[in-house]
Amino acid sequence: MCEFTSPIESKTKLLILQHPQEPGVDIGTVPIIKACFPNAIVRTGLSWPNLKKTLGYESENQRWVVLYLGSVHVENLPADRTLFVVDKKGEPRPDQDDVLARLEGFVVLDGTWSQAKTLWWRNAWLLKLPRLVLKPKRRSLYDRIRKEPRKGCLSTVETVAEVLSSLENRNDIQQSLEKPLSELVARLAKRPAGGNARSGSRFRGPQRHRFRR
């Protein structure tokens, strides 16, 4: 998909925690993100001791947020905004605008629904970061090849696109990331059922339970 990508400048930093089963999966979208955001930090594994060790430099926990939907049902959230900083109960915090105003960057968990949950529970330091929930404006393009298990689920690249577009009030980010993803989905949708692009592929035609988180 490299020919469909171009570098995007962003003042908001991006840290991706990638499940170790993700690299090389043909429906993964992290390579698209890295092509568009060369400075994005990708850490592949299951656990890291803290934010400093993961980033590779010193930074305050409160200047980062972690995107994790968990048990929150986005349809119950107010319709007046896209991003919600929530408390431990999944309720919008009264100081969410203040949290976003001092934001340095955000953490995204890359993997299937169950893999993202594994990353969440194996990294206790994530609980020290404010938690962010995205209420998507649209359905996932991935729905052509993977049905959403519930409302609010997007691929990693779509999540990054919507969050950055909202934080920086820029439509160009969404458009730039949607182009390579649309091409990827179109190619996968044309593949014969049961066909593999390469060893290790998880695309299996009609099976739809392994939707990307």
N, C-alpha and C positions, 0 to 999 in steps of 0.2 A: 504493500500500500504506500510505499515511500513516495511514488510519483504524485500521490494525491495529498501529500502533506507539505506544510511550510512552517517555519519557526514562528512562534507567537510570543510576543513580549508580555510579561505579566509581573505586576509588583507583588502579587501574593505567591508565597512559596508552596511547594507541593511535595509531600512525603508519601510514598506508596509502600505499604507493607504487603508483600506478595507471598501467597502461600507457595511452598516449595513444589507443589504439583502443577503450578501454573506456567512456568517458562516452557515455551515450545508448543503450547496448546494452540491449535490453529484458529480458534474463535476468541483468543485472548486479545485485549485491546491495549495493554501496557506499551507495546512497541509503537503504537500510534501516538500515545501520549509522549513518549520519550522523543519521538521525531519532531513533535510540535513544541515540546518544552524541554530542550536539552539540559536545563539546569534542574529538572525534577529529580529528586532522590528516590531511588528504588532499592528497597532492602528485601531480599528473598530469604525466607526462613520461617520459623514458627514463633520464636520469642527473642526479645531484646531486653536488656536490663532497665533502660530508662530512655527518656527523650534525648538527652545529651549524647549517649552512646549511639543511638539510632541515627541522629542527624550528623554526628561527627563534629559538633561544635556546641558551645553553651547557648542555651536559650531558655526563656521562662515558659513553664507549663501553661500559664494563663494567656500566653500570646499565640497558642496553637489550639485548634479544635480538632476533634476526631469525628468523622462521619460514621454514624452507626445507627441504623434504623431500629434494630432490636424488635421489641414488642409494640412499638408505636404504630398506630394506624393513622396514616396520613390523611385519610378522609375525614377524620375527626378534628384535624387542626384548622385554625382560622384560614379563611380564603384571602386574607389581605396581604400575604407575604409568601415567599418561597422557602426561605431559610429560617429555621427555628433552633435556638439554643435551648436545650431542655435540661430539666433536673433529673435526679435518679428515678423518678416516677414517670418520666417521659412527658412531663408537663412543661410548657414554655416558661422560661425564666423571666422574671420582671426586668432583669438587667441585660437582656440579650443584645440590645443595640450597643451597649457599652462594650460587651465582649467582642462583637464584630468590629467595632471601631478601632480597637487596639490589636487586631489580628495581624500576625506575621505570616502564618501559613496554616494549612490543614492537612490532616492525615486521612488517607483512604485505604481501606482494606480490600485487597484484590483477590478474588477467588469465587467459588460457588457460594451459595447461601450458607451451607454447613461449614465450608472452609473459612469464610469471614467470621463466623461465630467462634470457630476454634482460635483464630488470631485474637479476637476480642478477649476471650477468657484466659488465654495464655500470656497476655501482657497486662499485668495489673496496673502498670504505670499509665495506661490509657484512661483509667478511671480518674486520674488526677487532671486530665485535660477536660475543658468544657466539651460537652457532647453536642454535635450538630446533626439535625435531621433535615433532609431535603424533601420538600413537597413538589414533585415534578410537575412541569407545565404540560407535559405530553407523555404519551405512551412510548415505551422503548422500541427502537428500530429492531432490536433483537427479537421482538415478538414474532418475526417471520420464521425464525429458526429455534427459538426457545420461548416458551410461554411464561409470562410473569407468574411466579407463585403467589404474589399478592400485590396490591397497589403500592406504588412507591419504589418498586425495584427497577433499577437501571443497570446497564453495563458500566464498568469502571470509567470508560472514556466519556460516556454520557453524563455521568455524575460530575466528573471534573468540569465538563463543559457548562453545565447548568450552574454549578456553584460559583465558578469564576465569572460567568456572565452576570450573575446576580451581585456578587461582591464588588465587581469593578464596573458594573452598569455598562457592559459592552456586548452588543449583539454579534460582533465579528468573531468572537471566540467560539460561540455555539456553531456558527456557520462553518468555520474552518475545521472543526473537529467532526462535524457531521458528514462532511464530504468523504473522507477515507472510510469512515464507519459504514456509510451507505454502500460503498463499493465492496467492502468486505462482506457485508450481509448478502448483497446481491449475488456474489460469487458462491458463497456457501449455500444459498437457497437453490442454486442450479445444480448442485452436486447430487448425483444419484443416491438414493437411499442406501445406507450401509457403506458408502464409499469413503475412503480415507485419503486425505491429501498427503499424509505421511504417517510414519509409524508413531503411535501415541495419540492420534487424533481422537477427539471425543464426539465428533459429529456423527450421529447415527440416524439420519433421516427423521422419522416421526417421533423418536424419543424426545421429550420436552421437559424432563424433570431436573436437568442440570443447568438451569438458568444462571448466568453469571451474576454475581452480587454487584 
